[in-house]
Amino acid sequence: MRLPNPPLLVVTDRRQARLPLAAVVAAVLGAGCRWVSLREKDLPEDEQIILARQLLPRTRTAGARLLLHGEARLADHAGTDGVHLPSGSDPAAARALLGPQKLIGVSIHTVPEAETIDPAHVDYALAGPAFETASKPGYGPEIGRRGLADIVRTARVPVLAIGGINAARVAELIAGGAAGIAAMGGVMRSTDPGREVSGLLATLTGALAIHAPDRC
């Protein structure tokens, strides 16, 4: 399964967003993002499904993929392009439900978690928090570049870094082996999320161009 290109995943959080969520998604798509995950797990299940279905026409018009952060059965009901599973979930069951064409990711925080990933069921992993983050205070110690490199060496799928990421840190993370990045709070809290994403994409594209020969 090829990951969306560019490998920047924007994760939503309407509670942090300075703009209506639909406006945020439209702005990041307009800036070149081609990968969004709806993470609104505090909403009732039916409202998550409705929201996902409302956003799907926008993402598909842009040629982007929309995932649902949470349960595979909700992603299936909503008709999204895949699911992002929490740590400790069952990717094999998700793959059996969603089929081979859907994108499945999983959150991890440690090397032992990375060791358990089966690429037959999982397409990518989100490793974090890469750095301390205001979005999830107390979510665990930052793994940093060294911890990320250890996870990348262990995992048998592409690893994206998440947590406390800004444009100045992107090159460091790609140099540490990350296949891409994910962003949530910095984009959601911005009054100009399109501009925020543009900056991330510019540095991400440059860093991947520099380090691509290292991964051949």
Backbone as a ProteinNet text record, in pm:
[ID]
protein_1_A
[PRIMARY]
MRLPNPPLLVVTDRRQARLPLAAVVAAVLGAGCRWVSLREKDLPEDEQIILARQLLPRTRTAGARLLLHGEARLADHAGTDGVHLPSGSDPAAARALLGPQKLIGVSIHTVPEAETIDPAHVDYALAGPAFETASKPGYGPEIGRRGLADIVRTARVPVLAIGGINAARVAELIAGGAAGIAAMGGVMRSTDPGREVSGLLATLTGALAIHAPDRC
[TERTIARY]
85.4	0	88.9	71.8	146.7	80.2	160.6	107.3	75.3	-17.1	-44.5	82.5	89.3	204.3	156	210.6	323.8	283.7	382.9	353.4	335.9	236.6	197.4	53.5	33.3	-99.5	-145.8	-257.1	-317.1	-427	-413.7	-510	-598	-728	-819.1	-842.2	-878.2	-925.6	-1005.6	-1135.3	-1219.1	-1216.5	-1183.1	-1180	-1063.7	-957.1	-843.9	-854.1	-938.6	-941.6	-990.6	-921.7	-960.5	-1068.3	-1082.6	-1180.9	-1274	-1390.7	-1475.4	-1396.9	-1422.7	-1342.6	-1345.6	-1460.2	-1467.9	-1378.1	-1367.3	-1281.2	-1134.4	-1099.7	-962.2	-924.9	-1012.6	-984.5	-972.2	-1060.2	-1051.7	-920.1	-874.7	-750.8	-628.6	-624	-505.7	-503.2	-619.8	-624.7	-579	-622.7	-582.3	-433.4	-370.6	-225.9	-144.2	-210.6	-138.1	-140.2	-204.1	-216.8	-307.6	-267.8	-347.2	-381.8	-381.1	-402.9	-455.2	-578.3	-643.2	-702	-689.3	-754.4	-846.8	-971.6	-1072.8	-1061	-1013.3	-995.2	-1086.1	-1209.3	-1308.7	-1378.4	-1296.9	-1346.9	-1436.9	-1443	-1534.8	-1678.9	-1696.3	-1831	-1899.9	-2031.9	-2104.1	-2072.3	-2082.7	-2042.7	-2118	-2249.4	-2325.3	-2280.8	-2239.3	-2192.7	-2055.9	-1971.6	-1843.7	-1867.1	-1960.2	-1990	-2045.2	-2136.6	-2194.4	-2087	-1999.8	-1893.6	-1799.7	-1763.6	-1675.8	-1741	-1867.8	-1937.7	-1948.6	-1954.5	-1957.4	-1823.6	-1714.4	-1581.9	-1534.6	-1587.9	-1541.3	-1547.9	-1654.5	-1654.5	-1540.7	-1504.5	-1393.8	-1261.5	-1236.5	-1108.2	-1099.1	-1207.3	-1201.8	-1189.2	-1250.9	-1233.4	-1087.4	-1019.7	-879.4	-784.1	-835.9	-750.6	-679.7	-741.7	-682.3	-754.9	-690.9	-751.6	-797.3	-913.5	-967.8	-977.4	-911.7	-921.2	-1006.1	-1046.6	-1112.7	-1023.7	-990.7	-912.5	-1004.6	-980	-1065.1	-1090.2	-1217.6	-1255.3	-1278.7	-1235.8	-1250.6	-1397.5	-1482.5	-1623.5	-1686	-1641.1	-1693.3	-1642.1	-1514.3	-1459.1	-1534.1	-1569.5	-1643.5	-1780.7	-1850.3	-1983.5	-1976.3	-1873.2	-1860.9	-1815.2	-1751.7	-1702.3	-1572.9	-1494.6	-1367.6	-1265.8	-1151.5	-1047.1	-959.8	-993.4	-918.8	-941.3	-856.5	-871.1	-733.4	-726.2	-605.6	-640.9	-572	-604	-520.6	-577.9	-499.2	-404.4	-305.2	-212.1	-288.9	-247	-309.6	-433.6	-464.1	-583.1	-551.3	-645.4	-632.2	-629.7	-511.4	-504.7	-551.4	-531	-574.3	-726	-797.6	-943.2	-986	-913.6	-944.7	-924.3	-815.4	-788.6	-894.1	-934.5	-1036.5	-1168.3	-1199.3	-1324.2	-1316	-1205.6	-1196.5	-1145.9	-1071.7	-1021.8	-885.9	-828.1	-689.5	-670	-775.6	-759.9	-764	-800.8	-810.1	-676.1	-651.5	-528.1	-546.6	-455.2	-464.2	-333.5	-346.6	-232	-254.5	-146.9	-156	-61.6	-101.7	-17.2	74.3	200.7	296.4	381.8	442.7	523.6	658	672.6	792.5	842.4	966.7	1023.8	946.7	912.9	834.7	703.4	637.3	515.3	548.1	659.1	699.7	726.5	780.8	813	689	574.8	452.8	381.3	422.6	350	368.3	258.1	258.3	223.3	315.6	286.9	177.3	134.9	21.2	-108.7	-108.9	-230.1	-215.9	-94.6	-70.6	11.8	-29.4	40.6	143.5	118.7	211	188.5	285.1	272.4	296.8	228.5	253.5	329.7	451	533.9	542.7	516.4	523.7	494.2	496.3	521.8	669.8	696	834	896.3	817.4	860	744	771.5	663	561.1	433.9	328.9	218.1	168.3	57.5	-72.8	-80	-204.4	-236	-129.5	-148.8	-49.4	-64.1	28.6	16.9	131.7	129.8	103.3	110.6	82.4	199.2	305.7	423.3	544.9	662.6	784.5	811	868.6	900.8	1003.4	989	1081.9	1207.7	1197.4	1314.5	1366.4	1472	1526.1	1583.8	1651.1	1711.3	1603.8	1501.1	1393.1	1320.4	1301.5	1237.9	1322.3	1453.6	1542.6	1535.7	1527.1	1515.8	1385.7	1277.7	1147.9	1150.3	1208.3	1215.6	1293	1403.5	1484.2	1407.9	1316.6	1244.5	1119.2	1045.3	917.3	937.4	847.4	853.5	758.5	713.2	627.9	682.7	644.2	686.8	637.9	722.9	691.1	682.1	571.7	554.9	572.5	635.1	652	536.6	492.2	385.5	418.5	375.1	389.5	490.9	441.8	530	607.5	553.7	627.9	597	703.9	690.9	790.2	786.9	870.3	1018.1	1061	1202.7	1250.3	1158.9	1196.3	1180.7	1118.7	1088.6	1214.7	1315.9	1438.3	1505	1503.3	1562.2	1492.2	1361.2	1284.6	1306.1	1311.1	1336.3	1477.8	1572.9	1709.4	1714.8	1624	1617.7	1549.2	1501.3	1443.3	1294.3	1226.1	1081.7	1048.6	943.9	897.9	813.1	766.6	682.2	647.9	552	514.4	362.2	315.7	175.3	166.1	65.3	48	-96.4	-114.6	-249.3	-260.7	-209.2	-233.5	-186.6	-66.3	-13.1	-98.2	-156	-244.5	-381.3	-435.6	-568.9	-573.3	-468.6	-470	-433.9	-389.9	-348.6	-469.1	-454.8	-558.4	-546.9	-435.8	-414.8	-358.3	-443.3	-394.2	-333	-378.7	-319	-174.3	-147.4	-9.3	77.5	23.2	96.8	135.1	41.3	67	165.4	154.2	248.3	392	413.3	547.4	597.7	510.2	548.9	582.4	500.2	522.8	652.5	683.9	806.5	929.4	932.4	1048.5	1048.9	932.4	923.4	974.1	929.6	972.4	1122.5	1177.4	1321.3	1398.7	1351.7	1422.2	1417	1303.3	1292.1	1383	1396.4	1484.5	1628.9	1668.2	1805.5	1836.2	1741.2	1767.4	1718.4	1655.2	1605.9	1718	1838.2	1943.8	1982.3	1964.5	1999.5	1906.4	1792.2	1689.6	1675.2	1765.7	1760.1	1823.2
-119.3	0	124.1	211.1	336.2	438.6	508.5	613.6	735.9	818.6	942.8	1026.1	1097.6	1182.5	1326.5	1419.5	1409	1338.8	1279.5	1203.5	1293.1	1380.9	1466.5	1433.5	1383.7	1350.5	1459.8	1524.3	1622.5	1552.7	1556.9	1494.1	1604.2	1585.2	1690.8	1689	1805.1	1820.8	1950.3	1940.2	2058.6	2143.1	2082.6	2157.7	2255.4	2224.1	2316.1	2412.5	2379.9	2455.5	2598.5	2692.4	2832.9	2863.4	2775.2	2791.4	2671.1	2680.2	2561.1	2448.2	2325.9	2213.7	2198.5	2218.9	2209.1	2311.6	2431.1	2535	2497.6	2436	2390.7	2286.2	2188	2082.1	2139.3	2230.2	2292.6	2366.3	2435.6	2512.7	2422.6	2312.9	2226.5	2151.2	2115.4	2051.9	2149.7	2274.6	2376.3	2402.8	2378.5	2400.1	2282.4	2172.6	2058.4	1933.4	1937.6	1816.7	1716.9	1590.6	1486.9	1372.1	1403.5	1296.7	1358.1	1323.6	1378.6	1263.6	1271.3	1172.9	1245	1202.7	1262.8	1201.3	1282.2	1233.1	1313.1	1270.4	1339.3	1236	1162.2	1044.6	1078	1206.9	1244.5	1255	1261.7	1269.6	1133.7	1131.5	1004.5	941.4	810.2	738.5	785.5	808.7	850	986.6	1073.9	1206	1198.3	1106.3	1086	1041.1	950.2	898.8	1010	1089.4	1200.3	1299.6	1334.9	1431.1	1377.1	1250.9	1190.9	1195.6	1163.4	1164.3	1306	1405.8	1544.3	1587.5	1534.6	1574.2	1495.5	1378	1291.9	1358.2	1428.9	1492.1	1592	1662.8	1759	1687.9	1582.6	1514.6	1443.6	1385.4	1311.7	1406.6	1521.6	1620.7	1663.9	1669.4	1709.6	1594.7	1474.4	1358.6	1315.2	1343.4	1311.3	1193	1135.6	1026.1	1075	1029.1	1060.5	932.6	933	821.3	862.4	762.4	788.2	735.1	819.8	780.8	709.7	582.4	512.9	369.5	335	196.5	166.9	49.3	10.5	1.9	-41.5	-55.5	80.1	186.5	320.4	369.6	342	379.2	307.6	182.3	105	165.2	199.5	259	394.8	471.5	605.1	601.7	492.2	482.2	557	577.2	647.9	559.2	619.5	548.9	460.9	451.1	366.4	409.4	356.8	382.3	398.9	483.9	490.2	436.5	329	256.1	303.8	303.6	335.8	223.1	255.1	154.3	44.5	-80.5	-191.8	-246.3	-199.1	-246.7	-372.2	-414.7	-539.9	-511.3	-485.3	-454.2	-568.6	-692.5	-805.4	-804	-774.9	-767.6	-650	-538.8	-421.6	-453.2	-523.1	-557.9	-654.5	-749.5	-844.9	-774.1	-670.4	-596.7	-503.7	-430.4	-323.4	-369.8	-480.1	-530.7	-474	-523.5	-490.1	-350.8	-284.7	-154.7	-36.9	-61	48.5	69.5	193.1	230.5	211.2	139.5	113.1	155.2	241.3	284.3	254.5	261.5	234.1	326.9	370	453.8	365.7	405.4	335.3	437.3	391.6	481.2	420.8	290.4	220.5	120.9	77.6	-24.7	-156.6	-205.1	-329.1	-322.3	-207.7	-193.9	-203	-142	-148.1	-291.6	-372.5	-511.3	-593.2	-554.9	-634.2	-605	-502.3	-462	-564.9	-609.1	-703.1	-626.1	-616.2	-539.6	-600.4	-720.7	-777.8	-707.4	-644	-579.1	-427.6	-378.1	-236.8	-174.2	-55.2	14.7	114.9	171.4	270.5	280.2	341.2	364.8	512.7	563.2	697.5	681.6	735.7	724.3	858.9	858.7	985.1	967.2	1077.6	1210.9	1232.5	1285	1311.1	1414.3	1516.9	1621.3	1651.9	1724	1764	1843.7	1819.1	1881.7	1935	2052.7	2111.9	2039.6	1965.4	1897.5	1783	1713.3	1597.3	1601.7	1699.4	1705.1	1580.7	1528.2	1409.7	1281.9	1286	1167.7	1070.9	1104.8	1019.6	1103.1	1057.5	1133	1138.5	1249.7	1259.7	1154.1	1098.7	994.7	1054.3	1176.3	1241.6	1170.4	1228	1171.7	1032.5	1010.1	878.9	771.9	803.4	706.5	678	782.1	763.1	671.3	693.8	610.6	464.4	439.4	301.7	236.7	313.5	262	235.6	328.8	312.9	186.2	160.6	42.1	-86.4	-80.2	-199.7	-227.1	-122.2	-139.4	-185.8	-269.5	-319.9	-245	-128.5	-41.8	100	188.9	328.9	390.5	473.2	536.3	687.2	746.1	890.6	940.3	1054.9	1115.9	1211.3	1214.4	1304.6	1360.4	1483.1	1541.5	1654.3	1776.4	1891	1926.7	1895.3	1914.6	2051.7	2122.5	2245.5	2239.8	2340.3	2337.4	2325.9	2384.5	2382	2242.8	2154.4	2021.9	1912.3	1944.6	1841.5	1773.7	1853.3	1795.6	1700.4	1735.7	1649.5	1514.9	1515.6	1391.5	1304.8	1366.5	1289.8	1232.8	1311	1260.6	1142.6	1139.8	1029.8	906.3	912.2	794.4	798.1	902.8	908.9	913.1	842.2	842.9	964.8	1031.3	1148.5	1201.8	1293.7	1355.5	1364.3	1379.2	1407.4	1530.9	1611.3	1735.8	1748.5	1801.9	1824.4	1964.3	1982.8	2106.4	2231.4	2227.9	2346.2	2390.6	2294	2326.2	2369.1	2296.6	2327.9	2465.4	2499.4	2625.6	2746.6	2724	2833.9	2910.6	3041.4	3121.4	3110.5	3053.8	3032.8	2892	2788.9	2650.7	2617.5	2680.3	2656.3	2700.7	2815.1	2864.6	2773.7	2727	2635.2	2508.1	2452.9	2331.1	2357.3	2470.6	2504	2503.9	2561.5	2561.7	2422.8	2339.5	2201.8	2125.5	2142.9	2070.6	2113.3	2241	2289.9	2226.6	2223.9	2166.2	2013.9	1952.4	1807.9	1763.4	1831.1	1795.7	1810.3	1919.1	1939.6	1834.2	1799.8	1700.8	1563.1	1526.3	1395.9	1388.8	1498.2	1500.3	1478.7	1536	1523	1381	1322.7	1193.4	1073	1096.2	983.5	886.4	933.4	837.3	744.8	790.8	708	588	590.2	487.8	395.9	409.2	323	188.2
0	0	0	-99.9	-104.4	-14.5	63.8	148.5	63.7	110.4	38.1	22.4	-87.2	-117.5	-136.2	-58.1	35.4	165.8	235.4	357	480.7	471.2	582.9	618.8	739.3	788.7	884.1	852.6	942.3	1021.5	1153.2	1244.4	1303.1	1298.7	1342.2	1493.3	1544	1681.8	1685.3	1667.7	1655.7	1782	1898.1	2023.9	2027.6	1956.7	1949.1	1831.5	1734.1	1609	1630.2	1567.3	1571.9	1468.2	1371.1	1264.3	1265.1	1200.3	1186.4	1120.8	1162.3	1117	964.4	903.7	758.5	691.3	749.8	694.3	710.6	823.5	844.5	741.1	721.9	625.9	485.1	448.6	316.5	299.3	403.3	395.5	380	455.6	446.7	314.2	262.9	131.6	23.6	36.5	-59	-56.6	58.5	71.8	21.6	-14.5	-68.8	15.7	132.5	213.9	142.8	143.6	77.7	171.3	303.2	400.3	529.8	565.9	684.7	764.8	896.6	982.7	1079.1	1081.1	1167.4	1306	1400.8	1537.7	1631.1	1640.4	1723.7	1811.2	1884.8	1955.9	2074	2111.8	2219.5	2169.6	2038.1	1982.7	1988.6	1998.4	1985.1	1850.2	1844.3	1724.1	1600.2	1613.2	1495.6	1445.8	1537.3	1495.6	1428.2	1473	1405	1260.9	1242.6	1108.9	1020	1073.7	996.6	956.1	1050.4	1021.7	914.5	924.8	824	686.4	680	551	493.9	581.1	534.5	475.4	530.5	485.1	363.2	342.8	233.5	95.4	60.4	-72.3	-90.4	15.2	6.7	-18.2	59.2	44.5	-90.3	-135	-261.5	-381.2	-373.1	-478.9	-489.1	-374.7	-371.3	-401.4	-419.5	-441.1	-314.2	-200.2	-70.4	-6.6	95.2	170.5	306.6	346.5	477.9	559.2	675.7	768.8	887.9	965.3	1092.1	1203.1	1298.9	1414.8	1512.6	1537.9	1633.5	1593.3	1577.7	1554.6	1407.2	1364.9	1225.1	1184.1	1274.1	1236.6	1207.8	1278.4	1249.8	1115.1	1087.1	957.2	845.4	869.5	770.4	746.5	854	840.7	770.7	800.3	742.9	598.2	557.3	420.6	396.9	502.6	487	415.8	385.7	310.3	398.1	524.1	615.1	758.7	846.1	988.7	1051.2	1153.4	1234.6	1372.3	1410.5	1533	1650.7	1770.2	1888.8	1925	2004.7	2055.1	2128.3	2106.7	2176.2	2109.1	1988.7	1918.7	1837	1755.8	1681.3	1531.2	1473	1329.8	1240.6	1282.9	1200.9	1183	1290.1	1280	1193	1204.4	1122.1	974.6	942.3	802.6	749.5	832.6	790.4	759.3	837.6	817	696.9	685.7	586.2	450.1	447.4	320.4	282.4	173.4	138.2	82.6	35.3	-30.2	66.5	189.9	286.6	357.7	395.6	464	613.9	677.3	821.3	887.6	986.6	1065.7	1211.7	1289.6	1432.8	1508.3	1625.2	1710.8	1795	1804.1	1889.6	1963	2073.1	2155.2	2193.6	2171	2217.8	2113.3	2131.4	2044.7	2055.6	2176.1	2182.9	2105	2106.3	2026.5	1877.2	1837.2	1696.3	1652.6	1743.5	1710.9	1679.2	1732.9	1714.8	1583.2	1511.9	1391.2	1280.4	1224.6	1113.2	986.1	890.7	768.8	682.1	713.2	641.8	679.4	795	844.4	857.9	876.1	905.9	794.3	749.4	641.6	692.4	809.2	864.5	1014.6	1082.9	1226.6	1256	1356.8	1410.2	1539.9	1546.8	1666.7	1736	1864.5	1937.2	2084.2	2156.9	2105.3	2072.3	1952.2	1913.5	2005.7	2040	2131.2	2225.2	2332.3	2420.2	2339.8	2370.2	2291.7	2380.7	2344.2	2419.1	2392.5	2281.2	2246.7	2342.3	2388.9	2475.8	2591.4	2679.7	2792.1	2878.6	2922.8	3006.8	2931.4	2797.6	2717.9	2714.4	2782	2782.6	2751.9	2792.9	2765.2	2616.1	2571.8	2430	2393.2	2272.7	2230.6	2167.8	2112.9	2055.5	1931.1	1873.3	1749.7	1772.8	1885.1	1909.9	1926.5	2005.4	2022.8	1893.1	1813.2	1683.4	1594.9	1593.4	1510.8	1553.6	1683.7	1732.1	1684.3	1688.5	1644.2	1494.4	1417.6	1272.2	1235	1304.9	1274.9	1305.1	1400.1	1444.2	1362.3	1332	1263	1119.2	1072.9	935.9	842.8	888.8	807.2	816.7	724.6	736.9	867.7	926.6	1054	1034.5	1079.1	1080.1	1222.5	1237.3	1368.8	1396.5	1522.3	1563.4	1701.5	1726.4	1859	1865.3	1883.7	1900.2	1775.2	1659	1534.3	1474.5	1439	1362.1	1246.7	1161.9	1041.6	1075.3	1186.6	1222.1	1260.7	1298.3	1346.6	1241.9	1130.8	1031.2	979.9	943.6	887.4	986	1114.1	1216.7	1221.3	1210.1	1217.4	1094.2	978	855.6	857.8	908.1	921.4	1017.2	1114.7	1209.6	1155.5	1031.5	968.7	945.2	992.6	972.4	823.5	785.3	646.6	616.7	720.8	706.6	844.1	848.6	975	984.5	1107.4	1133.2	1220.7	1198	1273.3	1317.3	1438	1487.2	1547.2	1668	1740.9	1669.7	1613.5	1547.7	1431.1	1360	1248.5	1299.5	1395.7	1446.6	1512.8	1587.3	1661	1576	1455.9	1369.5	1315.7	1304.7	1239.2	1087.2	1041.1	897.7	877.7	891.4	883.1	747.3	641.5	511.6	507.7	565.4	570.2	656.6	766.5	854.5	779.9	706	630.8	517.3	453.6	345.8	396.7	516.5	573.9	606.5	661.2	690.7	563	461.2	336.7	268.6	274.4	211.2	274.6	407.8	475.2	463.8	464.3	449.7	312.6	208.7	73	57.7	112.2	104.3	180.5	300.1	381.6	318.2	260.6	195.5	72.3	0.8	-116.2	-76.7	37.3	84.2	130.6	202.5	266.9	187.5	74.3	-6.4	-43.8	-82.2	-117.6	-3	121.9	237.4	251.4	182.9	204.5	85	-10.1	-126.8	-97.9
[MASK]
++++++++++++++++++++++++++++++++++++++++++++++++++++++++++++++++++++++++++++++++++++++++++++++++++++++++++++++++++++++++++++++++++++++++++++++++++++++++++++++++++++++++++++++++++++++++++++++++++++++++++++++++++++++++

